[in-house]
């Protein structure tokens, strides 16, 4: 029996596990968040300071290139994990 909803969830889960090259648009260390964009700037993704800390990153400059896992959050796309700087 094929369940289209389950198949779609599997496809979305697989997409989340593929690292995407993102550029840091801006980051406010005091507020603890910022945004990254892909090269084509087709969307913004929220980046929280705890995600940086989990990757062992303590500071990052505007324009930095990050390999990220992106997921859909409550308010839009967000960085789930940083795999490479």
C-alpha positions in Angstrom: 0.0 0.0 0.0 1.5 3.4 -1.0 0.9 6.4 1.2 1.6 9.6 -0.8 2.0 11.6 2.5 4.6 9.2 3.8 6.5 9.3 0.5 6.5 13.1 0.5 7.9 13.1 4.1 10.7 10.7 3.1 11.6 13.0 0.2 11.6 16.0 2.4 13.7 14.2 5.1 16.3 13.2 2.4 16.5 16.8 1.1 17.2 18.0 4.7 20.2 15.7 4.9 21.9 17.2 1.8 24.3 20.0 2.8 23.7 23.3 0.9 26.3 26.0 0.4 25.1 29.2 2.1 26.5 32.7 2.5 26.1 34.6 5.8 23.9 37.6 5.0 24.2 39.0 8.5 24.6 37.9 12.1 24.0 39.8 15.3 26.0 38.3 18.1 24.3 40.3 20.8 20.8 39.1 19.7 22.1 35.6 18.9 20.8 35.2 15.4 21.2 36.1 11.8 20.3 34.8 8.3 22.1 32.9 5.5 21.2 32.8 1.8 22.1 30.5 -1.0 24.2 31.9 -3.8 21.1 32.7 -5.9 19.5 34.4 -2.9 16.3 32.6 -3.6 15.4 32.4 0.1 16.7 33.3 3.6 17.3 30.8 6.3 17.3 31.7 10.0 20.6 30.9 11.9 20.6 30.7 15.7 23.7 31.1 17.8 23.3 27.7 19.3 23.6 26.1 15.8 26.9 27.9 15.4 28.1 26.8 18.9 27.2 23.2 18.2 29.5 23.4 15.1 32.3 24.8 17.3 32.1 28.3 15.8 32.4 31.3 18.1 32.4 34.1 15.6 31.6 34.4 11.9 31.8 37.3 9.6 29.4 38.6 7.0 29.7 36.8 3.7 31.2 33.7 5.3 30.5 30.5 3.3 28.9 27.7 5.4 27.7 24.2 4.4 24.4 23.8 6.1 21.5 21.4 6.5 18.3 23.4 6.0 14.9 22.5 7.4 11.5 24.1 7.5 10.8 25.7 10.9 7.7 27.2 12.3 8.4 30.6 10.7 10.2 29.5 7.6 13.5 27.9 6.6 16.2 27.6 9.2 19.7 26.1 9.6 19.4 22.7 11.3 23.2 22.0 11.3 26.4 23.5 10.0 28.5 20.7 8.4 31.5 22.8 7.2 32.9 26.3 7.3 
